[in-house]
Amino acid sequence: LPILRTMKMSENQFYPDYAILPGEILEFELDSLEMSQKDLSDKTGISKKHINHIIAGKAPITPETAILLERVLGKPAHYWLNLEALYQEAVARIADKEKLERYAEWAKQFPNSMLQKLGFIEKHNEITKKVDSLLRFFAIGSPDDYQTVWGNLQVQYRQDNRTKNCPYSSAAWLRAGEIEANKIHCQPYSEKEFKQALSEIRTLTRTTDPKIFIPKLKEICSSVGVAIVFVPCFPNTGISGATRWLSSDKAVIQLSLRYKTNDHLWFTFFHEAAHILLHGKKRIYLEFDGPNNNVEEENEANEFAQKQLIPRSVWGRLITQDQFTENIIKSIAEEIGIAEGIIVGQLQHHKHLAFSTLNHLKVRYTWQ
């Protein structure tokens, strides 16, 4: 599978760590014109005290003041207002930088190397720039806002006792998928058309080349309101797939190709499709190994995927076999029009076949 190519999220812009008072420029203009503050006061009607406050940085240049300065000093009003705006921005950025310096430990919790490798953030040595890159990536104003937006994910982790997995890495993985999904134009979601599309998608399982089946999969799904995105599994996440809704008309299926075989890939896809069709639009569904609090919904999604891939009548006939030979599996795969590896994977999962048997019928993928 081709590795994702993404646009840089941060901007290569220089922000000075100092702020120039507009009053300094005003004072310079008065000196060059050999005009005193009193002279300016007489000509503009602005009190001498207020002019002194502007020069000292104790009062801002307002639009009304800027117009008066334009008439007397010749520089347009927008010149003075731009000076004021730049000054106020610089002051705010200096204060913001001081605040961001306190979030060094927060920034360390994310998979920064992986995000840099995939091009979602740039590499920085300065801590404030590292924090700023993460904020731009998550599209949030400050680290304080992270908890508001992503705190529910951390709650899910605590409820599921996933102490070995990192909710910060999982949030980054989900956000990366969200960014990619936002680039995909989808038609409004249609439940009826998505159900119909699954039959066509099922035939793609027999196509082994991802350069062929991935574009086709994305095309089919986007036409019925579902964006398909592939993002490599991030460290300490253990996620093979996820489902979420970006809006009432656009769903996302995100796949990590964690297990790198076609049986896992396609079962995960149909499992996620089940969450879209059977369950609500409010939650994020994450697929891990091991127990999950949403046992009923996960069982429903598993059953849906199994039935979509291998009809129950065929499955019942298959598991009555005395042995599972390569020829039998190939014959049934041909009969029902799916990849041979999917049948092998399901037999292994249900303990009808040893995990070391017939794995050569599976197709393996790697991220380039």
N, C-alpha and C positions, 0 to 999 in steps of 0.2 A: 504494500500500500504506500502511495506517495505521502511523504510527510507534509503537514499543513504549511502553507505559505501565508503569512498574515502581515498586515500593515503594522508598522510601529505605532504603539499607543502613545508614547510620550513625544514631546516636541523638542527639537533642538533650538531652544530659545535662550538667550542670555538675559538674566535678570540681575541688575546690580544689587550689591548688598549695602547700598547707601541711597539716601533720598535727597534730591536737590530742592531746596525751598523755592517756590515761585517768587517769594519776596526777594530772594537774592538776585534773581533776574530783573525784577522790577527796580531794585536799588541800582543795579548796573545800568539800566536804561536811563534812570534819572541822572546818574553821574555823567553819562555820555552826552546827555542833552544839557548838562549844567543846570538842572532843574532841582529845586529843593522840594522836600516833602510838603512844605507849606504852599509852594507854587502849585504842586499837583492838587493839593486840597482846594485851593482857590479855583482851579480850572475844572475840577470834577464835582465839587460839592461834597466830596467825601471828607469826613473829619480827619484832621491831622493824626489824631489818636488811632483811628481805624487804619489809616495808611501805615502807621508805625507797627500796628499789630500784624498787618499783612506781611510786611518786611521781616518781622521777627518770627513769623510762622504761627502766630497766635490766632489768626483769623484766615479763613479761606478766601480765594477769589471767586465770587459768585458771578452768575451770568450778567446780573445788573452791573456789577463792578467792571466786568470784562468789557461791556459795551462802552462804558465811560472811558476806560483806559484806551480803547480803540480810537475814540474821537480825539483824545488829547495826545496820545503817544504814537499813533499811526499803526501800531501792530494790531491785526484783526482780533476780534473777540475770541475766536476759536484758538488762537495762539496762546492767550492767557488761560483759557479753560483747559487746554491740553496740558499746559504746565502744571496746573492744579491737579488734573486727573492723574498724570504720571507720578506726581508727588504722593498723592493719596494711595495709589496702587503700590508704589515702592514701600511706603510705610507699612501697608498691610502685608506685603510679602515678607518684609523683615520680621514682623511679628509672627507671621505664619511659619517662617523658617525656624524661629526659636521654639515654637510649639512642636513642630515635626521632629526636632532633635530629641524629644522625650519619648519617641516611639520606636527606638532602635530594636528593642526586644520584640515588639509587635511585628515588625517587618521580617524578623528572622524566622518567624513561624511558617512562612510561605515558601513554596518550591521555586525560589527565584531563579535558580540555574535552569530549570525546565522551562519556565516562562521566557527566559532570555533565549534559550535554544530555539523555541518555537516562534520567536519574534514578537511576543506580546508586550514585553518590556525591554528597555535597554539596560545595559550593565553600567552601574555607577559605583564609585567608591565612597562618595559622600553620603552619609546616612539620610540627610534630608531629601536628597534626590532619589534614593532608594524608596523612601516612604512615599514621595510624590508620584513615582512611577506606579506603585501599587494602587494608589488612590485613583489615578487616571485609568488604570486597567479595570478596576472595579466600578469606575464611574461614580465615586462617592466623594463627598467634600472633605471629610477628615476621618482618621481612624475611629473616632467616636461613633461615626455613622455605620461602621462595619457591623457592629453588634446588632443594630436596628434592622439592617438588611439581611444579614446572614446568620443571626443568632439562632433562628429556628433550626438550622442545620446542626448546630452544636448541641441543641436539645435532643435532636434525633439520635445523635451519636451517644449521648449519655444514656438515653433510654435503651438503646440497643447494646450497651456495654462494649462499644467498639474502641476499646482503649488502645489497640495497636494501630488503629487508623487515625489519620489526622484530619479533623474537620476543616482546617485552614487550607490544606492541600486539596481537599474535595471541593471546597468553595471555589478555589482557583480553577480547578478542572471544569466545574460547571460554568463558571463565568467565561472561560475560553470557548466553551461550546455555545454559549449565548451570543458571544461576539460573532462567531462563525455563522450561527443560524440567522442572525440579523442581516447578513449579507445575501441570504437566499430569498428570492422573491417567491412567495407562495400564493396560490389562489385561496380564497376563503375555505376554511375547513368544511368538509362534507363527510359526515359519518357513513352515509350510504356509498359514496364513491370510494372512500378509504377501504371499506369492507370488500368492495369489488376489486380494488387494486391489489389486495393481498393475494388473490389467485394468480395474477400476472407476476407479482414479486416472487411467489413460490417457485415459478419456473426458472428464476434467475439463480436459484441455488445450484443448478447444474452447470452454470458458467463459472469456470475456475479462475479466469483472469480478472482481478479487481479493477483493472483499467477499463474493463468493459462493463462489469455489473454495477460498480459503484456509481458512475454517472447515470446509468439507467435507473438505478434505485432512487437516486436523488430526484431525477426528472419525474418519475411516476408519483413519488410522494409529494413533491412540491405542487403538483397539479391538483392535489386533493387537500392541501392545507397542512402538510406535515413536512417540516424541514429535517433532513438527515445530516448529521455532522459526525465526523470521525476525529477524535482527539486522543492521542496516546495516553495510556494510564499514567497518572502522576504518582510519584513516590508516596508511599504510606497512605494510599487511598483504598486499594482493593476493589475498585468499582469496575464492573464490566459493561454497564449500561445505565442510562438514566432517561426518564421521561418527565417533561414539564410543558407547561403552556406559557407562551410569551404573550398571548392575548386570547380572547375567546375564539378567534378565527385562525390561530396558528399554534400548532403543537410542535414539539421538538423531540426527536429521538437521537440521543447522543451515545455513541459506541466507542469503546476504548480499544477493542481488539486485544483485550488482556490475555486471553488464552491462545490467540493466534491460530486457531483452527476453524475450518468452515462450519463444523457442527455447533460450536459455541457461538460463533458470529450470528448464524441464522436463527438459532433458538433464542438468543438474546433479543434479536430484532423483533421476532414475533411475540415474545414475552412483553416487550415495551409497547408493541402495537395493542396488546390486550389492555394495558393500563389506559391507553388513549380511548379505546372503545368501551371499556367496562367501568372505569372509575372516574372520579371527579377531576375538575380542572384546577383545584386549589393547591394540591400538594406536589412536591417533587418526589418522584419514585427513583430510588437508587438500588441497583442490583449488586449485592455482595454474596460471598460464600457465607454459609452459616445461618443462624437464626435471625429472624426479622420480626419486629413487633406487629407488622401488618400481615400476619400469617394467612388470614382468609383471602385477602386481595392477592398476595403472592401465589397462593395455591390456585386461585382462579386464573391468574396470568399464565402459570405453568401449564394448566390443563388446556387453556386456549391455544397456546403455542404447540403443544403436543398434537392436538386434534388438527390444527392447521397443517402441520408438516406431515403427519402420518395418520390417515383416517383410522378411527377406532376399529372398524371391521378388519382392516389390514393389520393393525397392531395385534388384535386378538389372534388372528391367524398366524402371525409371525412368531409370537412368543410360545406357540404350541409346538414349534419345531424341536426335534431332539437335539439338533446341533445347528450352529449358525455358520455356514460356510461362506466363503467369498462369493461363490456363484449364486447362492440363495439371496444374499444381500444385494448383489448387482441386479438380479432379476426383479426383485421387489422395487428397487430404486427406479428401474426403468419403467416398471408397471405404473407407479404412482407419480413419476416425473419429478423426483427430488434427488439431491446429491446423496451418494452412497455413504459418505462420512456422517451425515445426519442420522441415518439409521444405526450406524455403529455407535455413535455417541449416545443415542437414546437407549440402546440395549445395554451399554456400559452403565449409564446413569441409573437404570432400574435393576442393575445387578444380574442381568441375564447373560452378560458377557464380561470377561475380565478386562480391566483397563489397559492391559498390555496386548490385547488381541485385536488384530485387523486394523490397527491404526494407520497402516499404509493407504487405506481407503479414504482417509481424511486429507484435506488440502490445508497446507500450512501457509501463513502469511507473515511477513515481517515489515516493520516500518523502515523505510529507506532513510 
